[in-house]
């Protein structure tokens, strides 16, 4: 069993430590095995088979060796199937490969012996195994120098022997929400938020830019197309915003069923799909249909739920998949007929349940609640919401997009300035109004080290009174505020001491933001 849990990225290690300490003797971190693949194996073998590309060879020889290594990798890939299995016999019969073997110390012989073998032992980034009894009854353990204990099975084998695997994942949105709660002094009541008219209206309009899992244009259009009116629609949209669901046109079916509800009610499995207007979206719906209509055991229903025939498979795996599907099909049809359905009706229900994409409802509800909470702040505390988005923006493009959206939401965005900015974007009060003040490190080419030095100097010895004063206090031998930084600051107006010029820049900047359209 695999259980995914999301926590603040900066604090998820605390959760891992808590689990390990609380269930001592029943838990351990999960080991990971790094295997030899084509690229890393050929790179390693090249060093010992006469094809190094490091400093031990000159430039011309290095380039020649790199070309040869690329050719060898290409040859290897010819003999791998869709599951990355190696056809060794065919490989060794290849004349070109035999030539390389003679010239480079049997490089392909070594390759065949080491391919898919363990290259290194690591730690699964998020996985923790928890057992019902003594963990040594399930797996051998290994211990590192710090005394941390790890399973000797990796994540796939741990699940195969019936051990629960918790994935303690880091989710930045949790940090953003935590900061919004602190800044606003408001903790969202989910029961009220999911019925908040302003929140639901924003989802209805697809006004979800910046909102967790609902930022992209595809899902924003989907919200409009399905006529999103309540929390169930938000959950469904979250579940359908996945490649498999989009490729099968599930949102279109959902919208059609919702607008033609009387027709949807005629579906044989409608009673178990009422909340999604007769569209099978959730894995739980598949399970209920299998058990209550098909008379299946829950264990078999679980197998049906996990079936995915869209995956690339080897002929052997495809044959096994088809056989399993047929066995489950026969069990379902037999059970459905005993429940009063005709054979063709049973066939139709099973086909619908297995051909549709199924997403975990619990997962969709959890993520939809986070989206609702973010939307609550976006609607009722737009300044704080966009401040958080700017603070955690992962790149310049996202940062600029958030500036545009913040300005369109009615916020003034002040450009960076050595006397007003902190290292990162902050909320600043200007003439009685709260605004967004861009940070010094938000200027392209100004690193956090230089920005921090400027801010600390200003806090310690007061504001800078002139450019010369700023220069003398921040630019010295070994300073992070070098000529390049000074040039950038002057170029973008962050080091001007003409207040009118600075305000003029800010005004023009905000006018530009309001004219921009972002996806």
N, C-alpha and C positions, 0 to 999 in steps of 0.2 A: 504494500500500500504506500502511496506517495501523497504527502500532505504539504501543500505550499502555503507559507505564511509570509505576509509582507510587513516589514517594519521600517522605521527610519534607518537610512543607510548608515549613519554615524553611530547608531546604537544597537544594531543587530547582533554585534558580538556579545552584548550583554545577555541577549536571549539565548544564544548558543551556550554561554557559560552557565546560565541558570538551568537549562535542561540537563547539561552534563553533571552539574552538582546535585540537582534534585533527584535524578535517577541514577545515581552512582552505582556501578555494577550492572546496570541495564542499558547503558548507552555509551556511544563512542562516536567520534568524528569518522567520516567515511573517506577511505583512501581513493585516490584516482590513479589510474595507470596511463601514462603517456606512451602510445604505441608508435612503432616505426611505420611511417607512411612513405610514399614514394619520395617526396621532396627531402624530408629530413634524413632519410636513410641514404639516399644517393649523395647528399651533401657530406654526410659523415664518412661514407665509403670512399668518396673521391679523395679525401685527405690521406688515406692510407694505400690507395691503389694507383698513385701517380698522377692525380689530377687536382692538386691544391690550387686554391684561388686567393690565398692570403699573401702576406708580405714576403714569403719565401720565394716567390717567383716574380719576374719582371712584368711590366705592363703588357707587353705583346703576348707573352706566354699565358698570363692571367686571362686575357680576353679569349685566347684560343681554348683554354681549359673550360672557361665558362660556357662557350658554345658547345663543346663536347658534352658537358654535363647536361645541358638543356636537351641535346639530342638523345642522350641516354634516358632521361626522364620521360621523354616522349615515347621512346620504345617500350618502357615499362608500362605506361598507361595503356598501350595497345592490348596488353594481356590481362587487364583487369576487367571483371564483369561489373554490372550495375551495383552489386553489393561489395565491390572492392576485393573480391576473391581473385587470387592469382592462378592463371593457367600455366603452371610451371613447365609441363611437358612441351606445350607449344612454344613457349618462350625459348627453351634451350635448343629447340630445333631451328630457330631463326638464324640464318647465315650471318646477318649483321651483328646479332648478339654474340655469336661464336667468335666473330672477329674482335669485338670489344673485350671479350673474356681473355683472349690471347694477349691483347695489347695492354690490358689494365688489370693484371693479377686476378683473373676470375671474378671480376666485379659482380657479374650477374649470379654467379654461384653463391657468393656471400649474400647478395640481395635476397635470393630465394630462401635462405636459411634464417634471415633476420626479419623479413617483412612481416608486419603485424605482431612482432614480439615486443616485449616491454622495453621501452627506452629509458623511462624514468618513473619514479614513484612520487606522486604529489598528494595534495589534499583537495577533496571536493570543496569548492568555495562556500557552499551553503548547506551541505547535507549533514544531518545528524541521524544516526540509527538508534532506535529505541526498541527493546525487546521485552517480552512478557516475563521471562525468567532471566537467569544468569546469562549475560551476553556471551560468555565463553561456551555455553551450550549451543550457540548458533554460529560463531565465527572465531577463528584465531585472531589475536590482536597484535599490534605492533606499537612500540612506544618511541617517541623522539627524545632528543636530549633534554627538552624542557618538561618531560613527563606527560605530554599529551598522548592520549590513547586513540588508536585508529583501528578500524576493522581491516581485515585482510581481503575482504570482498569489496569490489567497487559497487557503484550505485545499482547497476543492472542485476548483479548477482545477489545483492542484499534484498532487493524486492522479490527475486525469484524464490528465496528461501523463506518468505513470509514475514520479513522484518519490516516494521513501519519506518519509512524514511521521511523525515521532516526536512523541507527545504526552507531555511530561514533567509528570505530574500530581502534585499535593500530596495526601498521604493522612495525616490526623491519626493514624490507628492506628499508622503507622510510628513516630511520635514517642512514642506511649504505650508501644509495645513496647520501643523503645530505652531509655526511662526504666526500665521494668521490669527489663530486663537489667542496667542499672547498679545499681539499688536492691537487687536480690536477689543479684547476682553470678553469676547463672545464665543461660547461653545455651541455649535449647532445642534438643535434638537431634531433628530432625523424624522421622528413622527410628524413634526410640524413642517419640516423643510420639504418633504415629499409631497405636501399638499399646498405649499406656498405658491400663490397664483403667479407672482412675478418670476419665480424660479421656473415654473412649468411653462410660462409664456416664452421665456428665453429659449428653452429646449424646443418648443413648438416652432419658433422662428428659425431654429438652427443657429442661434447666436451663441455658439459654444467655443469660439476661438479662445485658446488658453486653458480650456477645461480638460481635466484628465480624461484620456481615452476618447474625447469628442472634439479634438482640435482640428483634425484634417477635414478637407473639403468634402470628401466622400461621405463621411458619417454625418456631416452637417446637412448635406443634401438629403441623406436618408431620413433624417428627423423630419424634414419638411414633407418628403414623399409619403411617409407612413402616417402623417398627420398626428405627430406625437402630442398626446393630451394628458397623459398621466405617468406615474412612476413605472408601471408595467411596460409601457412603451419605451421608456428610457433603458430599462433592463434588457428588453428584447433587442433594441438598437445596439447596445453594447455587445451582446452575444452575436449579432449578425455582422458586426463590423470586423469580420475575419475573412481572409482570402477564399477559403472553401465556400463559405456562405455567400459571399459576393459573386463568386464564379457560377454558382447554381441559381442565381437570381432570387434568393430567398427573400430579400427585402421587398421585391416587387410582388411576390406571392403574399407576403404579410399584408402589404398595403391593399392588394386586391381583395383578400379575405375580409379585411377590416371594413372595407367599403361595401362589401356584398355579404354581410353577416348571415343572412337567411340561407344563402347558398352554402356557406361554410358550415352551417349547422347540420347539413345533410351528410357530412363526412362521417364515416363509421367510427372514427376514433375521436370525434369532436369533444366528448365529455372530458377527455384527458388533455385537451389542448385549448380549453376555453380561454385561458388568459393570453394566448397568442393567436386567437381567432382561427383556430384550426391548423395553424402552421406548426409543424414539428421542429422546434428550435433547440430544446434542451435535452440533454442525456437522460434526465429524470423522466421526461415524457416518454422516451423510447422504452425505458424500463417498465413504466406503468402499463403501457400498451402491451408489452410482451407478457407481463404477469396477469393482468386483469382481463385482457381480451384473448391472449394466446395461451393462457393457462400454463405458462412456463415457470420454472423455478427461478428464484432471484439470481442464482449463480449463472444460469443460462442467459437470463435477461442481461446480465452484466457483460457477457461475451458478445451479445448482439450489439450492445451500446458501444463497445470498443472496436467493433469491426470498421475498418477503413480500407475499402478496395481501391481508393484513388492513389495509394502509395506505390512507388516503383518497387517491383518485386522480381526476384529471379523466377524462372519457370517453375522450379521446385516449390518455392514459397507460394507462388500464385496458385499452383495445383492444390497445395495444402489449404490455402485460404478458401478456395472454391468448395473444397470438400467440407470444411467446417461450416461454411455458410449454408450448404445444402442440408447438413445434419440439423442445424438450428432452424432452418426453414421448415423441415418436415415436422419437427417438434412443435413449432408454432402453429402450422396449419392444422395438425391433428388436434391440438388444444383448442384452437379457435372454433373448429367444427363441432367439438364437443360442447362448446358454449353457445351453439345455435347459429353460427355463421355458415354460409355456403362456402364451398371450396374457392370459388373465384373471388369472393369477398375476403377470405382469409389470405389469399395470395396477394390481393391488392393492398391489404393493411400491412403485411410483412414487407412488401416492396417499398411502401411509403416510409416505414419506420427505418429501414436499412439504407435507403438511397439518400435520405436527408442528412445534412450535416448536423451533428449534435454537440452543443456546448454545455459545459457544466453550469447549472443555474446558480448554485451558491457562489461561484466565482463571479458570474455576471452581476448578481445582486450586490456583492461586496464592492465591486468596482463602480457600479452605478451609484451606490451611496456616497462614495468618495467624490464622484462627479457632481452629485447634487450638493454636497457640502461646499465644493469649490464654487459651484454656480451661485450658491447662497451668498458667498463673500463677493463674487463678481457683481452680483445685482445690487447688494446692499452696502458693500464697502469696496467700491471700484478702485479707489486710490491704493488701499492696502493690498488688494488682489494683484494689481499690476506691478506694485512694488516687489511683491514676492516673485512674480514671473521674471522681472528684470534681474533680480538678485541671483536667481538660479538659471538664467539663460545659458545654454551650453555653448553657444557660438555667436559670432557677430550678426549673422543673418537673423537668428531667432531674437536677439536683443533688439535689433532695429524693428522687426515685426512687432514686438511687444510695445516699443515706443509709439509706433503708429496707432496701435489699438488702444493704448493708454490715453493718447491725445484724443482719439475719437470718442472715448468714454468720458471726456470732459476734464481731463487732468492736464495741467501745464507741466511740460518736461523741460527742466533747466539743463543746459549744457555743462560739461565739467568746468570747474574753475578751482584754482589753487587755494583760494580763500573760502570757498563754500563747500567743496566736495570732500567726501570721505574716500576711502579706498574703493568701495563699491557704491552702487546706487543707494540713496537714503531718502527718507521722507523729511522734507524741510518746510518750515513755516515762513512764508514770504508775505509781508504786509497783511497778516491775519488769515491768509489762505494756505492750506497745506498743498505742497507740490512735490514733484519727483525731481530730485537732484542727482544727475548722473555722476558716477564715481570717476576718479582719475584713472584707475586701471581699466575703465571701459573705453578709454582712448586707445585705438589700435597703435601698437608700438610702445605703449607705456606699461611696463610690467608692474606686478603687485609690489615688488621690492622697492622700486622708485616711488610709487604712489604712497606706500606706507611711510617711507622716510619723510616725504613732504608733509603728510598729515601729522605725524608725530612731532615734527619741528614746529608746525603751526600751533599745535595744542600746548606744547611746552613753552614757547617763547612769544606767542601771540601771532596775529594775522600778519601777512606780508604787506608792507607799506608801499613798496615800489618794486619794479622789476629788478633793479640793482640790489635791493634788500633781499629779495627772493634768491637771486643768483648767489650772493655772498653767503647766505645761510644754508644753501642746499648743494651747491656745486663746489666740491673740494676733492682732494686726492682720495681715491678709493670710493667715492660716492656713487650710488646707483643712479643719481640724477646727472647723467653725462650729457655731452653735447647733443647727442641724438635725441634724448628725452627733452631737453630744453627746446630744441628745434620743433619737436612735435607739439609741445605745449603752446608755443608762440603761434604755430601754424593754425591750430584749431581755436585760438582765442582764449585758451584756458589760463594764460598768463597776462592778460590785458588788465590794465588798471583804469581804463576808461569805462565807467559804469554804463554810459549811454550806448557805447559800442557793444558791450556785452549783452545788454537787454535787447538791442536791435538784432543781434545774432540769435538770441533765444526766440524772439518773436518770429523771425523768418523761418527758423527751424520748425517751430510748432505749426506754422502755416503750411510748410512743406509736408509735415507729417499728416495733417488733415486732408491733404490732396492725394496722398498715396493710397493705393489699394493693395491689400495683401491677401493671399489665399489662405 
